[in-house]
Amino acid sequence: MTTPPHDPRRWRDDFPILAESTYLVNHSLGAMPRAVFAKLQAFAEQWATRGVRSWVEGWWEAPVVVGDLLGRIMNAPPESVVMHQNVSVIQGLVASSLDFSGKRNKVVYTDQNFPTNMYVWEGFRSQGARIVTVPSDAGGVVPTERLLEAIDEETLIVPLSHVCFRNSYLQDAAAVCARAREVGALVLLDTYQSLGTVPVDVQALGVDMVCGGSVKWLLGGPGAGYLYVRPDLQERLHPRLTGWAAHAAPFAFEQGAQRYAPGIRGWLNGSPAVATLAHASAGYEAVLAVGVDAIRAWSIHLLEGLRHDLLERGFRLHGPDRPEIRGGTLTVALAEDENGPAFVKALEARGILVDHRPESGIRVSPHFYTLEDELSAFAEALTELRREGTWKAHVVGRVAY
């Protein structure tokens, strides 16, 4: 296998945690960029010295300015991305913009969607939403044809996880968007598990909306969700879940019904979380500096090497084998009598950070700063823990820590 022209050592000093651990849990929380210290220091100094003037000196515009920065990662046009708190809020905001009272009221997604998204849409059953959940096959893979068949002329929206969190299955977003356009349905693509490690081009996809968060591959930390809305939709739909930041004249303090700001600003709601957006921007800048195409190539190279290594060691893998339909994570299946959380804790004791999900296994995800030797060490440690049974020391009763 030819190694892509990428040197992870170039970036390692930019992430403090790499000096003390093997960080393979980027699907859950990306490593913090060193630049976050300066970003938060600048925020604190502005607040301390400029006080209330800070609102007109960048704070108020931060959700759109930072949204534009993130938008570059997905090739979004200027002023088509706005920042919010998290995906639950965003999914609810989008749902609140829709009318479920007519015949076109179906909400179609798969049983591999992240649960928080399901909770939001289930809550709109009382408003007339008809939820259609497309089942997966063994291994958590939903055949594209089965998903496309469920999208018909009565479908209102398809809120779809781009990459499934349990097994890293990369769904065919282009085919879903094409089918939705045929029948007049909307697509809300959740790229939480993909953006920053899998190339996403919203204009090439023709996708209606995109959402996600910055905790994982984007290296932005918690509290910075993003929403892309296709420019021609921004004023055709208006969310009922709204607030004063979405008002056309917020500081006029008008009473009564919402008078929406034009464009993407009409998709805001309350006051922005300025400090969160400051530290999130450090992650976006890092991803842009490396380039998602380079990140994807390195990820595939590392995971294919790890996959072959683990298979040779006798491990089973959960999820797709082919890299073109897999995101940035490899999931290692365990035997029925093996305790996943205990394995995670035993690996942590060796300085290797991964995690575990029920009905799937141990999730391991390198990023652009990961060394090949780190994955070899992970595979060897996992083998030793199984062979020697030392993972059992980390089980306490029925709960593993």
Secondary structure by P-SEA (a helix, b strand, c coil): ccccccccccccccccccccccccccccccccccaaaaaaaaaaaaaaccccccccccccaaaaaaaaaaaaaaccccccbbbcccaaaaaaaaaaacccccccbbbbbcccccaaaaaaaaaacccbbbbbbbbbcccccccaaaaaaacccccccccccccccccccccaaaaaaaaaaaaccccccccccccccbbbbcccccccbbbbbccccccccccbbbbbccccccccccccccccccccccccccccccccccccccccccccaaaaaaaaaaaaaaaaaacaaaaaaaaaaaaaaaaaaaaaacccccccccccccccbbbbbbcccccaaaaaaaaaaacccccccccccbbbbbcccccaaaaaaaaaaaaaaaaaccccccccccccc
